[in-house]
Amino acid sequence: MSKSSLILILISLLILSLAGNLLLLNKAINYYKMYKISTVRPLNNLYYSESNRQLPAKTGRKRVILFGDSRIKEWDELPAQNGYTFINRGLSGETTAQMRARFATDVLGLNPDIVIIQAGINDIVAAAQIKKETAKILDECITNIEYFINTLQEHNIKVIYTTIIPPANPGIDRWLVWDDSIKDNVENVNRIILEHNKKNNIYVINTKELLMDNYGVWRQGVNKDTLHLTRKGYTILNSALSDLLEYKSDAF
């Protein structure tokens, strides 16, 4: 190998290293900002207050609330379904406990006919980092999700439970803090929620079955990063949601 080729390789490696460090630094800054915001505003029950006030009165169309964390927040292209109005009330980074604090205002207070729930991944990620609290955090996560489901049913509101979307392989920004128990706990929480609600009249969109093949391999192009979906991923969810609303139109 010539001296010039060696120098070129070393420069390329240096550039890659700098780029990686800048990426990690940017992530660290963003996480720090999120942490500081959470210490000032641990609850987000006023986040949508102005948007809620500006909602038009219900017409003959059925009102559908999408409620949850960033997986809901980023679900911003919703199906054009006749007879339905979709309202997104997702917030990035929220745990189910934080969602519970705004459930009355951002869900019940909007008088929905149907609520779509995607919640729990942030609880599960936190549980993996706090080993002594893992069981307690997971129990609270399940309790909160079941609170949403039971309360909605008490108000005669239809529930569509989208199972917690499994995580993809961790990116470089998550390597140092990632724990493989997260995947198992997503499976466990989903299983418990579905088992507990077998006799309840809830409708389920199984995200794993939609986004992965029969061998558990992700469908091409559906992952934006470890925890979030691409536009293609949401297109798949939209198709399933449209089919459910159409096929079960009498029930809804």
C-alpha distance (Angstrom), angle and dihedral (degrees) to the residues before:
residue distance angle dihedral
M1 . . .
S2 3.77 . .
K3 3.75 122.6 .
S4 3.82 91.7 -115.5
S5 3.82 91.7 53.0
L6 3.79 91.2 50.1
I7 3.80 91.3 50.4
L8 3.81 90.2 49.3
I9 3.81 91.2 51.6
L10 3.81 91.9 48.6
I11 3.80 91.9 49.1
S12 3.82 90.6 49.2
L13 3.80 91.0 50.6
L14 3.80 90.5 48.5
I15 3.81 91.3 51.3
L16 3.81 91.2 49.0
S17 3.78 90.7 48.9
L18 3.81 92.2 49.9
A19 3.81 91.3 47.6
G20 3.80 90.9 50.5
N21 3.79 92.4 48.5
L22 3.81 91.4 48.9
L23 3.80 89.9 50.8
L24 3.79 91.7 50.9
L25 3.81 91.2 45.4
N26 3.80 91.1 51.8
K27 3.80 90.8 49.8
A28 3.79 91.0 48.2
I29 3.82 91.2 51.3
N30 3.81 91.4 49.0
Y31 3.80 92.5 48.8
Y32 3.81 90.0 48.1
K33 3.81 90.6 51.7
M34 3.79 90.8 49.2
Y35 3.81 89.9 49.9
K36 3.81 93.3 50.4
I37 3.81 91.9 47.0
S38 3.80 89.8 50.6
T39 3.81 91.0 54.0
V40 3.81 90.5 53.7
R41 3.81 97.0 38.2
P42 3.82 108.6 21.0
L43 3.80 90.2 164.7
N44 3.80 127.2 52.1
N45 3.79 100.1 -164.3
L46 3.82 91.3 126.5
Y47 3.80 96.8 45.9
Y48 3.80 94.7 97.7
S49 3.80 97.2 29.7
E50 3.81 95.3 112.6
S51 3.81 93.2 42.7
N52 3.80 89.6 49.7
R53 3.81 91.4 52.0
Q54 3.79 91.1 50.8
L55 3.80 96.0 51.8
P56 3.79 111.7 119.3
A57 3.78 119.1 -118.7
K58 3.78 116.2 -86.0
T59 3.77 115.6 -92.8
G60 3.77 128.9 -174.3
R61 3.78 91.1 -60.6
K62 3.79 119.4 97.8
R63 3.80 114.2 -112.3
V64 3.81 116.7 -129.6
I65 3.81 120.1 -168.0
L66 3.80 119.5 -160.5
F67 3.79 106.1 -153.4
G68 3.79 129.6 -174.6
D69 3.78 146.6 60.8
S70 3.82 133.7 -43.4
R71 3.80 92.1 -49.0
I72 3.81 85.9 65.3
K73 3.80 95.1 36.8
E74 3.82 90.6 57.8
W75 3.81 92.7 46.2
D76 3.79 88.7 95.0
E77 3.80 100.9 142.2
L78 3.76 105.0 68.2
P79 3.80 128.2 -175.2
A80 3.79 118.2 -87.0
Q81 3.77 93.1 -124.4
N82 3.79 118.5 173.8
G83 3.77 113.1 -121.6
Y84 3.83 96.2 18.1
T85 3.79 135.2 96.1
F86 3.82 115.3 -159.6
I87 3.81 122.8 -150.8
N88 3.81 121.0 -173.4
R89 3.79 116.9 -143.3
G90 3.80 101.5 167.2
L91 3.80 125.5 134.7
S92 3.79 125.7 -164.3
G93 3.79 118.9 -117.9
E94 3.79 96.5 11.9
T95 3.77 124.5 145.0
T96 3.79 121.0 -147.1
A97 3.81 89.1 -102.9
Q98 3.80 90.2 59.3
M99 3.80 90.2 45.8
R100 3.77 90.2 51.8
A101 3.81 89.9 57.2
R102 3.81 91.1 60.1
F103 3.79 98.6 32.4
A104 3.81 93.6 101.0
T105 3.81 95.0 52.0
D106 3.81 102.1 33.8
V107 3.80 97.5 39.8
L108 3.81 117.5 13.8
G109 3.79 93.4 34.5
L110 3.81 91.3 57.9
N111 3.81 93.1 60.4
P112 3.81 96.7 -128.6
D113 3.79 126.7 -171.9
I114 3.81 93.3 -155.8
V115 3.81 132.9 20.6
I116 3.80 124.4 -161.2
I117 3.81 113.5 -156.1
Q118 3.82 127.2 -158.3
A119 3.79 108.4 163.4
G120 3.78 143.9 131.9
I121 3.81 108.6 61.3
N122 3.81 93.8 106.3
D123 3.80 91.2 51.2
I124 3.80 89.7 51.2
V125 3.81 94.2 48.0
A126 3.82 89.8 49.6
A127 3.81 91.1 47.9
A128 3.81 89.9 57.1
Q129 3.81 90.7 56.6
I130 3.80 97.0 47.9
K131 3.78 103.9 52.3
K132 3.80 95.8 178.2
E133 3.80 89.9 55.1
T134 3.82 99.1 38.6
A135 3.81 98.0 106.4
K136 3.81 92.8 43.6
I137 3.80 93.7 48.5
L138 3.81 92.4 48.7
D139 3.81 91.3 47.8
E140 3.80 90.4 51.3
C141 3.79 90.5 48.0
I142 3.81 91.4 53.9
T143 3.81 91.6 44.4
N144 3.81 91.8 52.2
I145 3.81 94.8 47.8
E146 3.78 90.2 48.9
Y147 3.80 89.2 48.3
F148 3.81 89.0 57.2
I149 3.80 92.1 48.7
N150 3.82 96.1 44.4
T151 3.80 94.6 45.0
L152 3.80 92.4 49.7
Q153 3.78 90.9 50.3
E154 3.79 91.0 49.4
H155 3.81 86.3 57.6
N156 3.82 91.7 48.0
I157 3.79 91.1 -113.1
K158 3.80 117.1 146.8
V159 3.82 116.0 -119.1
I160 3.79 127.3 -146.4
Y161 3.79 109.2 -171.6
T162 3.78 113.5 -161.0
T163 3.79 105.1 -162.1
I164 3.80 114.4 -117.7
I165 3.79 105.6 -82.6
P166 3.82 109.5 -115.2
P167 3.81 116.7 -118.3
A168 3.79 120.1 -108.1
N169 3.80 121.6 -135.6
P170 3.82 110.2 -57.7
G171 3.77 118.2 -99.5
I172 3.79 123.8 -132.6
D173 3.81 90.0 -89.9
R174 3.81 90.8 62.4
W175 3.80 103.0 37.5
L176 3.79 96.2 99.9
V177 3.82 95.1 47.9
W178 3.78 101.5 33.4
D179 3.79 122.8 113.7
D180 3.80 124.5 -169.0
S181 3.81 89.7 -140.2
I182 3.81 87.3 78.1
K183 3.81 92.0 75.0
D184 3.80 92.3 48.3
N185 3.79 92.8 47.4
V186 3.80 92.0 50.8
E187 3.80 87.5 55.3
N188 3.81 91.8 46.3
V189 3.79 96.3 48.8
N190 3.80 91.8 47.1
R191 3.79 90.8 49.1
I192 3.80 93.2 49.9
I193 3.81 93.9 47.3
L194 3.80 92.0 49.7
E195 3.79 92.6 44.0
H196 3.80 92.9 50.4
N197 3.80 91.8 48.6
K198 3.79 99.8 45.3
K199 3.78 91.6 113.4
N200 3.79 95.3 39.8
N201 3.75 121.6 93.3
I202 3.80 97.5 -114.2
Y203 3.78 126.2 135.3
V204 3.78 120.1 -134.0
I205 3.79 132.3 -150.2
N206 3.80 105.9 -166.7
T207 3.79 103.2 -146.8
K208 3.80 94.6 -171.8
E209 3.78 92.5 56.4
L210 3.79 91.0 47.7
L211 3.79 99.3 44.9
M212 3.82 99.3 36.7
D213 3.79 133.0 50.5
N214 3.81 125.8 -121.2
Y215 3.81 89.9 -83.6
G216 3.80 94.3 55.4
V217 3.81 93.5 -105.6
W218 3.81 117.4 140.4
R219 3.78 115.5 -110.4
Q220 3.77 110.6 -110.8
G221 3.78 117.0 -86.7
V222 3.82 100.3 5.8
N223 3.83 98.9 110.1
K224 3.80 121.7 79.1
D225 3.80 91.4 177.1
T226 3.79 139.5 -33.5
L227 3.80 96.0 -54.8
H228 3.79 106.9 16.3
L229 3.78 139.0 71.5
T230 3.77 133.6 -129.4
R231 3.79 124.7 -127.4
K232 3.81 87.3 -91.5
G233 3.79 90.4 56.6
Y234 3.79 91.4 53.4
T235 3.80 90.8 46.4
I236 3.80 87.7 59.3
L237 3.82 91.1 49.6
N238 3.80 90.9 47.2
S239 3.77 90.9 53.2
A240 3.81 91.4 51.4
L241 3.80 91.5 46.5
S242 3.81 92.5 49.5
D243 3.79 91.2 49.0
L244 3.81 91.1 49.7
L245 3.81 94.3 49.3
E246 3.79 91.5 46.7
Y247 3.80 97.1 42.5
K248 3.81 92.9 45.0
S249 3.81 95.2 35.7
D250 3.81 92.4 128.9
A251 3.82 90.8 54.2
F252 3.77 93.5 48.0
